Amino acid sequence: MPSLKMEDTDISKSIIILLVILTVVVSILGTWVILEEISQLQTAPVTAQDGTASGRVNIKIIEPGVPTSSSTGKVTFTVING
């Protein structure tokens, strides 16, 4: 059975450098994607001791051809189980 020499099983330095660079690029892209997803998340509603919850809702209804403007307001919903 022929014996394998060390030179036959070595990986070239250029392949190692390429793999390291590829690993760093994939890691940076993965981190960027995760940070983008986190920045788009909204915070969860906070439930008070009396069972009420508060949160933020954004609704945008645009009719075709009508100029838009922005405004703010407060809306309260009461959910009755029964």
Secondary structure, DSSP 8 states (H G I E B T S, - for coil): -----HHHH---HHHHHHHHHHHHHHHHHHHHHHHHHHHT-----EE-TTS-EE---------TT-----------------
